[in-house]
């Protein structure tokens, strides 16, 4: 059984990305191969697909989504 200290140190760190980064990443993924772009940027493919779905669902760029 892990101690409390070991448990805390093994948790994944969640990264946050700016709206600009997300838009640029999606633009690259639209032009190039999504798995390659994900690997180049250190993201999972799933992350790019989720961002793309959110953008498609709202019909707005990420920067505008946060303003409302």
Secondary structure, DSSP 8 states (H G I E B T S, - for coil): ---HHHHHHTS-------HHHHHHHHHHHHHS-HHHHHHHHT--HHHHHHHHHHHHHH-S-HHHHHH-
